[in-house]
Amino acid sequence: MTLDDARDDFESGLKPLWLLAQAGDETAYREALRRIAVRLRSYLRRRMQSLPDDLEDLVQETLLALHLQRGTHDPALPVSNWVLAIARHKLVDLWRRRGRQEALHDPLDELEDHAMPVAVEEGSARRDLGQLLQELPEAQRRAIVLTKIEGLSVAEAAQRTGASESAIKVQVHRGLKRLAAKVKEESP
Amino acid sequence: MKTESLIDMLACQAGPAPRAMAARRLTPAVAGGLALGVAGALGWIGPIPAELYADPGPWIKLGYAGLLAAAALWWVARLGRPAAPVAAPMRAAGAVVVAMGLLGAAALLAVPGGERMDTVLGHSWAECPVSVLLLSLPTLAGAFWALRGLAPTRLRLAGFAAGVLAGAVGAFSYALSCDELAPSFVAVWYTAGIGAAGLLGALLGPRLLRW
């Protein structure tokens, strides 16, 4: 199988799930994000030979960005191009944060210099998002915990807290945005 | 937190993706920027006499600025979406500028050789680009706010496109207060003001649009 075939397979498997997810199907969204995480890990691993410890952190940072920006995907365009454009953006941003020296390295040259692939345990991040979640303002943290961890509907969460449904939605979105900002502050 | 738990958290109660994000951000940005630009031009410099609108001059300016603003708006909306193709809107914006340049050059050829320099400079060449740039600032702020709510991955280009959009809206506003009638004046000095706004945007883009 050539690289292009693999890419097409990824896209053709992901696209229908993604369109369901965009329409609000939670199960399809979870499965789409799982597939995207696997793809991100292999995409970023090849380009982060010099920063292996940051790999899973960047996978998580990119997933968070994809979620916050999912309204910017144009259904007429391939999902994988959109995903990888955001991953590349996050990678370049990480290099910039780590200083110019790193940014000047051609990632593909790196690949030849360190022929030994770095083994990274799947899903092990250095930074703990659960910990960062605790640092959010109370209303945002509570809205996220109720709807996105305990799985209450927005209406139930509104009832539980006494806030309006639109307020809950706003708190969740703001909280996740703040979480994404904190992620950047935490890895200078 | 494991990546698997993060995925569960993101998917849980996620609901449908927000729709038409670019339109929802760019519409108020451009409408507000245009309103402030027009108010600035009319309040600060004052409107041109109504009889000037009998001449094609003001209409050429409004047409040029309006078409360029439309192309730039399309361009900015594309640049706010990762991996969206931008060649077509970029060409459209370029074509509008080239068309204005050709119109200005053709009009200049009809002027006797000795008067061409005076025609291009008009009586307000020094004020025009500065005024266009100043009147573009509200739209520039709005377009950057809009882009910050989207996901630009080419920050300098996105800043430049936002600047061109703002410059074109500023030029549209200034056209209501500018009594120069020669197309060659518009082709040079309006374009200079729009270009200055574009450069300002390109300069600010990498700083203000990071996410």
Contacts between the chains, C-beta under 8 A, distances in Angstrom:
chain1	res1	chain2	res2	distance
A	21	B	11	7.9
A	21	B	14	7.6
A	21	B	17	7.7
A	22	B	16	6.6
A	22	B	17	4.4
A	23	B	16	5.6
A	23	B	17	8.0
A	24	B	14	7.5
A	24	B	15	5.4
A	24	B	16	3.7
A	26	B	11	5.5
A	26	B	12	7.0
A	26	B	13	7.1
A	26	B	14	6.0
A	27	B	11	8.0
A	29	B	10	7.8
A	29	B	11	4.4
A	29	B	14	5.4
A	30	B	7	6.1
A	30	B	8	6.7
A	30	B	11	3.9
A	33	B	7	4.5
A	33	B	10	6.2
A	33	B	11	6.1
A	34	B	4	7.9
A	34	B	7	6.0
A	37	B	3	5.7
A	37	B	7	6.4
A	56	B	3	6.4
A	59	B	3	6.0
A	60	B	1	7.6
A	60	B	3	5.7
A	60	B	6	5.4
A	63	B	3	7.2
A	63	B	6	6.1
A	63	B	7	6.7
A	63	B	10	6.5
A	64	B	6	7.3
A	64	B	10	7.2
A	65	B	151	7.6
A	65	B	211	7.5
A	67	B	10	4.5
A	67	B	14	7.4
A	69	B	82	7.5
A	69	B	150	7.6
A	69	B	151	4.1
A	70	B	17	4.5
A	70	B	18	7.7
A	71	B	17	5.1
A	71	B	18	3.7
A	71	B	19	6.7
A	71	B	21	4.1
A	72	B	21	5.9
A	72	B	22	7.5
A	72	B	80	6.5
A	72	B	81	4.6
A	72	B	82	6.5
A	72	B	150	5.6
A	72	B	151	4.6
A	73	B	17	7.3
A	73	B	81	7.3
A	73	B	82	8.0
A	74	B	81	5.8
A	74	B	84	5.9
A	77	B	83	6.3
A	77	B	84	6.4
A	78	B	83	7.7
A	81	B	82	7.9
A	81	B	83	3.9
A	82	B	81	7.6
A	82	B	82	5.1
A	82	B	83	4.8
A	84	B	83	7.5
A	85	B	82	3.7
A	85	B	83	3.9
A	85	B	153	5.3
A	86	B	82	5.1
A	86	B	151	6.6
A	86	B	153	6.9
A	88	B	153	7.1
A	89	B	82	7.0
A	89	B	151	7.9
A	89	B	153	4.1
A	93	B	210	6.8
A	122	B	3	7.2
A	123	B	2	4.4
A	123	B	3	4.1
A	123	B	4	5.5
A	124	B	2	7.4
A	125	B	1	6.9
A	125	B	2	7.5
A	125	B	3	6.8
A	128	B	1	5.7
A	129	B	1	4.0
A	129	B	6	6.0
A	130	B	1	4.3
A	130	B	5	7.7
A	131	B	1	8.0
A	133	B	1	7.9
A	144	B	9	7.8
A	147	B	12	7.0
A	147	B	13	4.5
A	148	B	9	4.8
A	148	B	10	7.4
A	148	B	12	4.6
A	148	B	13	6.0
A	149	B	9	6.0
A	149	B	12	7.0
A	151	B	12	5.3
A	151	B	13	6.5
A	152	B	13	7.4
A	153	B	13	6.5
A	154	B	13	6.8
A	154	B	15	7.8
